[in-house]
Amino acid sequence: MTFSTAALVAGHALAVPYTLFVPGFLRVWRRREPLPYAAAQVGAVLIAAGWATRGNTVAAVGNVAWLVGFGAAYAAEGRKRAG
């Protein structure tokens, strides 16, 4: 198994349950649980690395954009709830 395949498999296994599966996403977004958030972010990094290693720049940039956008939205929502 190549690095890119391993990164894509591991990344999807980490990210999908907390981003595409509604109960998992609600754990991250509503309950603000840090471990599922970290798993989703690490998963996105692995997915982006897997696509970059395969030479698919568009997919890698798209996943990095999701990583940054979700992180920014998560931080903004946390500030809104705290203050």
JOKA-V727140 format. One record per helix or strand of 3 or more residues. SS is the DSSP state (@ for helix, = for strand). FROM is the first residue (numbers start at 1). TO is the last residue. If there is no record, write none. Layout:
# JOKA-V727140
ss:SS from:FROM to:TO
ss:SS from:FROM to:TO
This chain:
# JOKA-V727140
ss:@ from:3 to:19
ss:@ from:22 to:29
ss:@ from:34 to:54
ss:@ from:57 to:82
